[in-house]
Amino acid sequence: MDKPGLSQLLLIPLTTLLAIMAVLLLGGAAHWIVLLALLAGGVGFYVLVWGKMKRDFQRLGQYLQDIGPRVRPSALPALELEEFEDLARQLDSAQERLETTLRRLEINREELRLVLSLIGDALWVQNYDGELKWGNETFRALFTAFDPEKKQKYWEVIRDLDLLNALESLEDRPEQQLADIQLNGHAYLLSASRDDQTRRRVCILHDIETIRQTHQMKKDFIVNLAHELRTPLTAIKGFTEAMQAHPGQDHARQLGIIHNHTQRLIHLIQDLEQLIRLESVSGLETQDISLETFFDNVRLILEPEVLAKNLYLRIEVDRSAQRLVCDPFRLEQVFINLIQNSLRYTDSGGITIRAATEADSVCFEVADTGRGIAEKYLPRIFERFFVADPSRNKMLSGTGLGLAIVKHIVQLHHGSISVASKRGQGTAFRILIPLRNSAPEDSHE
């Protein structure tokens, strides 16, 4: 049913009152009677209209009081006047839009908080007075004195002098600033920006240790490559000049040395080409192979070199590890490189290869009884051109790329490789390769 509007409610009493006054005046009624009738009509009009308005005001006020954080009354109040009901509907619609906006803001805030918490770099906010306002999980792990429930200045939480000096130097600079910081043995890049409206500064510590190490590895690679090339080229050049200076003499010794250095350069270039191909390859030519047959081929290739040094080569394949899906050509290169590496540093005893199943992988172990490697060199043993023993004879060693090639091939098989060694007690390489790397393309016995 339609509710009366305020204009309608005002029009009827006023019309009635004017009609009564007209009748009284036309009927010759005394003026005091007309005034009395006017007063009575005004009081009645006030009681009728103001009563409805007052009740609607009270109901609207109670409705607004019931609105709270995340709480909205389930139904609009029952109002008597059309204008007040329209006002209530508009308030309810505005409240619904406000709640929708607040929900979106809350979702966005939580998403932002989640993203900032997952950032691996330390991120925090501080005001211009130095008070910490927020810090992500990395910041809390790096600076354990930080307590988000307390009011703390950044110098109460951060104790590193270099970082404190860098933060202090940024306070008077309006533009974004960068600074290199050494913290807990790691390299960081401090980045800070400010917002004058909120009087806050956002700071982030980028962990650039990995970038620094990668850059250093690239530099080492270039330096080592230049050294590996310069050594044989210098020798070739020297012996060539000596032969040119004495053309009539027997140069068999010099020619032999030149030949050896030339072979070394050829092997180096071949290993570099192979390493580059491995880094750019997108897949393997996998087959389902018999490990017994596979290691028979490995023995056939390497046994002459092993016997030439009066060493033994033992291959032990467990019954649980009879077959494997792999790229047999590349996996063969892994064992050739590892065994040849062991041969260079093993003078007595021999080399043992073991294969057995561990969970959903095949575990290979290549162990020798050689000189071993100092523990401090083990973390870098798979780096290109890394030399664990600087005093070794270059002509008896490899190109320095063999173990890097081994690691790349193992990783292409989604596997892992580790090394354990002690000086004078030999070295053991351990390789884990999943039993099923991919669907086999062929069968190889």
C-alpha positions as CSV (number, residue, x, y, z in Angstrom):
1,M,0.0,0.0,0.0
2,D,1.3,3.4,-0.9
3,K,2.3,5.5,2.0
4,P,1.4,9.2,2.3
5,G,4.0,11.7,1.4
6,L,4.7,14.7,3.5
7,S,3.2,17.1,0.9
8,Q,0.0,15.1,0.8
9,L,-0.1,15.0,4.6
10,L,0.3,18.8,4.8
11,L,-2.2,19.5,2.0
12,I,-5.3,17.7,3.4
13,P,-5.2,19.4,6.9
14,L,-4.5,22.8,5.4
15,T,-7.3,22.5,2.9
16,T,-9.7,21.4,5.6
17,L,-8.7,24.2,7.9
18,L,-9.0,26.8,5.2
19,A,-12.5,25.5,4.3
20,I,-13.6,25.7,7.9
21,M,-12.4,29.2,8.2
22,A,-14.2,30.2,5.0
23,V,-17.5,28.7,6.3
24,L,-17.1,30.5,9.6
25,L,-16.3,33.8,8.0
26,L,-19.2,33.6,5.5
27,G,-21.5,32.6,8.2
28,G,-20.8,35.7,10.1
29,A,-19.0,34.0,13.0
30,A,-17.2,36.2,15.5
31,H,-13.5,36.7,14.9
32,W,-12.5,35.1,18.1
33,I,-14.4,31.9,17.1
34,V,-12.4,31.9,13.8
35,L,-9.1,32.4,15.7
36,L,-10.0,29.6,18.1
37,A,-10.8,27.3,15.2
38,L,-7.5,28.3,13.6
39,L,-5.6,27.5,16.8
40,A,-7.4,24.2,17.2
41,G,-6.7,23.3,13.6
42,G,-3.0,24.2,14.0
43,V,-2.6,22.2,17.1
44,G,-4.2,19.2,15.4
45,F,-2.1,19.6,12.3
46,Y,1.1,19.8,14.5
47,V,0.2,16.7,16.4
48,L,-0.6,14.7,13.3
49,V,2.4,15.7,11.1
50,W,5.1,16.1,13.8
51,G,4.1,12.8,15.4
52,K,4.6,10.9,12.2
53,M,7.9,12.7,11.5
54,K,9.1,12.2,15.0
55,R,8.4,8.4,14.9
56,D,10.2,8.1,11.5
57,F,13.2,10.1,12.9
58,Q,13.4,7.8,15.8
59,R,13.2,4.6,13.7
60,L,15.8,6.0,11.3
61,G,18.1,6.9,14.2
62,Q,17.8,3.4,15.7
63,Y,18.5,1.9,12.2
64,L,21.6,3.9,11.9
65,Q,22.7,3.0,15.4
66,D,22.4,-0.7,14.6
67,I,24.8,-0.3,11.7
68,G,28.3,-1.3,12.8
69,P,31.6,-2.7,11.4
70,R,30.7,-5.7,9.2
71,V,27.1,-5.5,10.5
72,R,24.0,-4.2,8.7
73,P,20.4,-4.6,9.9
74,S,18.6,-7.3,7.9
75,A,15.5,-5.2,7.1
76,L,14.7,-1.5,6.8
77,P,12.5,0.0,9.5
78,A,8.8,0.4,8.9
79,L,8.3,4.1,8.2
80,E,5.1,6.1,7.9
81,L,6.1,8.8,5.4
82,E,7.1,8.2,1.8
83,E,10.0,10.7,1.9
84,F,11.6,9.1,5.0
85,E,11.2,5.7,3.4
86,D,13.0,6.9,0.3
87,L,15.7,8.3,2.5
88,A,16.1,5.0,4.3
89,R,16.4,3.1,1.0
90,Q,19.1,5.5,-0.2
91,L,21.0,5.1,3.1
92,D,20.7,1.3,2.8
93,S,22.0,1.4,-0.8
94,A,24.9,3.7,0.2
95,Q,25.7,1.3,3.1
96,E,25.7,-1.6,0.7
97,R,28.1,0.2,-1.7
98,L,30.3,1.2,1.1
99,E,30.5,-2.4,2.4
100,T,31.3,-3.7,-1.1
101,T,34.1,-1.1,-1.4
102,L,35.5,-2.0,2.0
103,R,35.5,-5.7,1.2
104,R,37.4,-5.0,-2.0
105,L,39.9,-2.9,-0.1
106,E,40.3,-5.6,2.5
107,I,40.9,-8.2,-0.2
108,N,43.4,-5.9,-1.9
109,R,45.1,-5.2,1.4
110,E,45.5,-8.9,2.2
111,E,46.8,-9.7,-1.3
112,L,49.3,-6.9,-1.0
113,R,50.3,-8.1,2.5
114,L,50.7,-11.6,1.1
115,V,52.8,-10.4,-1.8
116,L,55.0,-8.2,0.4
117,S,55.5,-11.1,2.9
118,L,56.6,-13.5,0.2
119,I,59.2,-11.1,-1.2
120,G,62.6,-12.6,-0.5
121,D,64.1,-9.2,0.2
122,A,63.8,-7.3,3.6
123,L,61.1,-4.6,3.3
124,W,60.0,-2.2,5.9
125,V,58.2,1.2,6.4
126,Q,59.3,3.9,8.8
127,N,58.1,7.5,9.4
128,Y,60.1,10.6,9.3
129,D,60.8,10.3,13.0
130,G,62.4,7.0,12.5
131,E,59.6,4.9,14.0
132,L,59.1,1.5,12.4
133,K,55.6,1.0,11.1
134,W,55.7,-2.3,9.3
135,G,58.2,-5.0,8.3
136,N,57.7,-8.2,6.1
137,E,58.8,-11.7,7.2
138,T,62.2,-11.4,5.7
139,F,62.8,-8.2,7.7
140,R,61.7,-9.9,10.9
141,A,64.0,-12.8,10.3
142,L,66.9,-10.6,9.5
143,F,66.3,-8.2,12.5
144,T,64.9,-10.4,15.3
145,A,64.6,-7.4,17.7
146,F,61.7,-6.0,15.7
147,D,58.4,-6.4,17.5
148,P,55.3,-5.1,15.5
149,E,53.3,-4.7,18.7
150,K,55.8,-2.1,20.1
151,K,56.7,1.4,19.1
152,Q,60.4,1.1,18.0
153,K,62.8,3.3,16.3
154,Y,64.8,1.8,13.5
155,W,68.1,2.3,15.3
156,E,66.7,0.2,18.2
157,V,66.2,-2.8,15.9
158,I,69.0,-2.4,13.3
159,R,72.4,-2.7,14.9
160,D,74.7,-2.8,11.8
161,L,76.7,0.4,11.7
162,D,77.0,0.5,7.9
163,L,73.2,0.2,7.4
164,L,72.5,2.7,10.1
165,N,74.8,5.2,8.5
166,A,73.2,4.6,5.1
167,L,69.7,5.1,6.5
168,E,70.8,8.3,8.3
169,S,72.3,9.7,5.1
170,L,69.0,9.2,3.3
171,E,66.9,11.2,5.7
172,D,67.6,14.6,4.0
173,R,67.5,13.4,0.4
174,P,64.1,13.7,-1.3
175,E,64.9,11.5,-4.3
176,Q,65.2,7.7,-4.3
177,Q,68.6,6.5,-3.1
178,L,70.7,3.3,-3.5
179,A,73.5,2.1,-1.4
180,D,75.7,-1.0,-1.2
181,I,75.7,-2.7,2.2
182,Q,77.6,-5.7,3.6
183,L,75.4,-7.4,6.3
184,N,76.2,-10.7,8.0
185,G,78.7,-11.6,5.2
186,H,76.1,-11.0,2.4
187,A,76.0,-8.2,-0.1
188,Y,72.8,-6.1,-0.1
189,L,71.6,-3.1,-2.1
190,L,69.6,-0.6,0.0
191,S,66.8,1.2,-1.8
192,A,64.7,3.8,-0.2
193,S,61.9,6.2,-1.3
194,R,59.8,8.7,0.6
195,D,56.3,10.0,0.6
196,D,55.9,13.6,2.0
197,Q,52.1,13.3,2.2
198,T,52.2,10.4,4.7
199,R,55.6,11.4,6.0
200,R,56.8,7.9,5.6
201,R,59.8,6.2,4.0
202,V,59.8,2.7,2.3
203,C,63.1,0.8,2.5
204,I,64.1,-2.5,0.9
205,L,67.3,-4.5,1.2
206,H,67.9,-6.4,-2.0
207,D,70.0,-9.6,-1.5
208,I,72.5,-9.3,-4.4
209,E,74.9,-12.0,-3.0
210,T,73.8,-14.5,-5.7
211,I,74.2,-11.8,-8.4
212,R,77.7,-11.0,-7.1
213,Q,78.7,-14.6,-7.1
214,T,77.3,-15.2,-10.6
215,H,79.2,-12.1,-11.8
216,Q,82.4,-13.3,-10.1
217,M,81.9,-16.8,-11.7
218,K,81.7,-15.2,-15.1
219,K,84.8,-13.2,-14.5
220,D,86.6,-16.4,-13.2
221,F,85.4,-18.3,-16.2
222,I,86.9,-15.7,-18.6
223,V,90.1,-15.5,-16.7
224,N,90.5,-19.3,-16.5
225,L,89.6,-19.7,-20.1
226,A,92.2,-17.2,-21.1
227,H,94.8,-18.9,-18.9
228,E,93.9,-22.4,-20.3
229,L,94.3,-21.1,-23.9
230,R,97.4,-19.0,-23.2
231,T,99.4,-21.7,-21.6
232,P,99.5,-24.2,-24.5
233,L,99.7,-21.4,-27.1
234,T,102.7,-19.8,-25.3
235,A,104.4,-23.2,-25.3
236,I,103.6,-23.8,-29.0
237,K,104.9,-20.4,-29.9
238,G,108.1,-20.9,-27.9
239,F,109.0,-24.2,-29.3
240,T,108.1,-23.1,-32.9
241,E,110.4,-20.1,-32.5
242,A,113.2,-22.4,-31.2
243,M,112.8,-24.8,-34.1
244,Q,112.9,-21.9,-36.5
245,A,116.1,-20.6,-34.9
246,H,117.8,-24.1,-35.4
247,P,116.3,-25.5,-38.7
248,G,118.9,-28.2,-39.1
249,Q,118.5,-30.0,-35.8
250,D,116.4,-32.9,-34.7
251,H,113.1,-31.4,-33.3
252,A,111.3,-34.6,-32.4
253,R,111.0,-33.6,-28.7
254,Q,109.7,-30.2,-29.5
255,L,107.3,-31.6,-32.0
256,G,106.0,-34.0,-29.4
257,I,105.4,-31.2,-26.9
258,I,103.6,-29.1,-29.6
259,H,101.5,-32.1,-30.5
260,N,100.5,-32.6,-26.8
261,H,99.6,-29.0,-26.4
262,T,97.6,-29.0,-29.6
263,Q,95.7,-32.0,-28.4
264,R,94.9,-30.2,-25.2
265,L,93.6,-27.2,-27.1
266,I,91.4,-29.5,-29.2
267,H,90.0,-31.3,-26.1
268,L,89.4,-27.9,-24.4
269,I,87.4,-26.6,-27.4
270,Q,85.5,-29.9,-27.7
271,D,84.5,-29.7,-24.0
272,L,83.5,-26.1,-24.4
273,E,81.3,-26.9,-27.3
274,Q,79.8,-29.8,-25.4
275,L,79.1,-27.6,-22.4
276,I,77.4,-24.9,-24.5
277,R,75.3,-27.6,-26.2
278,L,74.2,-29.0,-22.9
279,E,73.2,-25.5,-21.6
280,S,71.1,-24.9,-24.7
281,V,69.5,-28.4,-25.1
282,S,65.8,-28.6,-24.4
283,G,65.4,-32.3,-24.1
284,L,67.0,-35.8,-24.0
285,E,66.9,-38.7,-26.3
286,T,65.7,-41.1,-23.6
287,Q,65.5,-44.9,-23.8
288,D,64.7,-47.7,-21.5
289,I,68.1,-49.4,-21.0
290,S,69.6,-52.3,-19.2
291,L,72.1,-51.0,-16.7
292,E,74.1,-54.3,-16.9
293,T,74.6,-53.8,-20.6
294,F,75.3,-50.1,-20.2
295,F,78.1,-50.7,-17.7
296,D,79.6,-53.4,-19.9
297,N,80.0,-50.8,-22.5
298,V,81.6,-48.4,-20.0
299,R,84.0,-51.1,-18.9
300,L,84.9,-51.8,-22.5
301,I,85.8,-48.1,-23.1
302,L,87.7,-47.4,-19.9
303,E,89.3,-50.7,-18.8
304,P,92.5,-50.2,-21.0
305,E,93.2,-46.9,-19.2
306,V,92.5,-48.4,-15.8
307,L,94.8,-51.5,-16.5
308,A,97.5,-49.2,-17.8
309,K,97.8,-47.7,-14.3
310,N,97.6,-51.2,-12.6
311,L,94.3,-50.2,-11.0
312,Y,91.0,-52.2,-10.7
313,L,87.6,-51.2,-12.0
314,R,84.7,-52.8,-10.1
315,I,81.1,-52.4,-11.2
316,E,78.3,-53.5,-8.8
317,V,74.7,-53.3,-10.0
318,D,72.1,-54.3,-7.5
319,R,69.2,-56.5,-8.6
320,S,66.8,-53.6,-7.8
321,A,68.5,-51.4,-10.4
322,Q,68.3,-53.3,-13.6
323,R,66.7,-50.8,-15.9
324,L,66.6,-47.0,-16.3
325,V,64.9,-44.5,-18.6
326,C,67.7,-42.1,-19.6
327,D,69.8,-40.7,-22.5
328,P,72.4,-43.5,-22.7
329,F,74.9,-41.5,-24.7
330,R,75.0,-38.6,-22.3
331,L,74.9,-40.8,-19.2
332,E,77.8,-42.7,-20.6
333,Q,79.7,-39.4,-20.8
334,V,79.0,-38.9,-17.1
335,F,80.8,-42.1,-16.1
336,I,83.6,-41.6,-18.6
337,N,84.3,-38.1,-17.2
338,L,84.1,-39.3,-13.5
339,I,86.3,-42.3,-14.0
340,Q,88.9,-40.4,-16.1
341,N,88.9,-37.8,-13.3
342,S,89.5,-40.5,-10.7
343,L,92.3,-42.0,-12.8
344,R,94.3,-38.7,-12.8
345,Y,94.4,-38.7,-9.0
346,T,94.5,-42.4,-8.1
347,D,97.9,-44.1,-8.0
348,S,97.0,-47.3,-6.2
349,G,93.8,-49.3,-5.5
350,G,91.1,-48.6,-8.0
351,I,87.6,-47.3,-8.8
352,T,84.3,-48.8,-7.8
353,I,80.9,-48.0,-9.4
354,R,77.7,-49.0,-7.6
355,A,74.1,-48.8,-8.7
356,A,71.1,-49.4,-6.5
357,T,67.5,-48.2,-6.2
358,E,66.6,-45.6,-3.6
359,A,62.9,-44.9,-3.3
360,D,61.9,-43.7,-6.9
361,S,65.4,-43.1,-8.1
362,V,68.5,-45.0,-9.0
363,C,71.6,-44.1,-6.9
364,F,75.0,-44.3,-8.6
365,E,78.2,-44.0,-6.7
366,V,81.7,-43.6,-8.2
367,A,84.3,-44.0,-5.5
368,D,88.1,-44.1,-5.8
369,T,91.1,-44.7,-3.5
370,G,92.9,-41.6,-4.7
371,R,94.4,-38.5,-3.1
372,G,91.1,-37.0,-2.2
373,I,90.0,-33.4,-2.2
374,A,90.3,-30.9,0.7
375,E,86.9,-30.1,2.3
376,K,87.2,-26.4,1.6
377,Y,87.2,-27.0,-2.1
378,L,84.2,-29.3,-2.3
379,P,81.5,-26.6,-2.7
380,R,83.3,-25.3,-5.9
381,I,84.3,-28.6,-7.4
382,F,81.7,-28.4,-10.2
383,E,82.6,-24.9,-11.3
384,R,84.2,-24.5,-14.8
385,F,88.0,-24.5,-14.7
386,F,88.0,-24.7,-10.9
387,V,91.4,-26.0,-9.7
388,A,91.4,-27.7,-6.3
389,D,95.1,-28.4,-6.5
390,P,96.9,-25.5,-8.1
391,S,100.2,-27.5,-8.1
392,R,98.9,-30.3,-10.3
393,N,100.6,-31.0,-13.6
394,K,98.5,-29.4,-16.4
395,M,99.6,-32.0,-18.9
396,L,98.3,-34.8,-16.7
397,S,95.0,-33.1,-15.9
398,G,91.9,-32.6,-17.9
399,T,90.5,-29.4,-19.3
400,G,88.8,-28.4,-16.1
401,L,85.3,-28.7,-17.6
402,G,84.6,-32.4,-17.1
403,L,82.8,-32.1,-13.8
404,A,80.8,-29.1,-15.0
405,I,79.7,-31.3,-18.0
406,V,78.8,-34.1,-15.6
407,K,76.6,-31.8,-13.5
408,H,74.7,-30.4,-16.5
409,I,74.0,-33.9,-17.8
410,V,72.7,-35.1,-14.4
411,Q,70.5,-32.0,-14.1
412,L,69.1,-32.6,-17.6
413,H,68.0,-36.0,-16.2
414,H,66.2,-34.1,-13.3
415,G,68.8,-35.6,-11.0
416,S,71.3,-34.4,-8.5
417,I,75.0,-35.0,-7.8
418,S,77.1,-34.6,-4.7
419,V,80.6,-35.3,-3.6
420,A,82.3,-36.5,-0.4
421,S,86.1,-36.6,0.0
422,K,88.9,-36.3,2.5
423,R,92.6,-35.8,1.7
424,G,94.3,-39.1,1.4
425,Q,91.1,-41.1,1.7
426,G,89.7,-41.0,-1.8
427,T,86.7,-39.3,-3.4
428,A,83.1,-40.5,-3.9
429,F,80.6,-39.0,-6.3
430,R,76.9,-39.8,-5.6
431,I,74.3,-39.4,-8.3
432,L,70.5,-39.7,-8.0
433,I,68.4,-40.0,-11.2
434,P,64.6,-40.6,-11.2
435,L,63.6,-44.0,-12.5
436,R,61.3,-42.4,-15.1
437,N,62.5,-39.1,-16.6
438,S,60.1,-39.3,-19.5
439,A,58.3,-41.7,-21.8
440,P,61.0,-43.8,-23.5
441,E,61.5,-43.3,-27.2
442,D,63.1,-46.6,-27.9
443,S,64.3,-49.7,-26.2
444,H,68.0,-50.4,-25.8
445,E,69.6,-53.6,-24.6
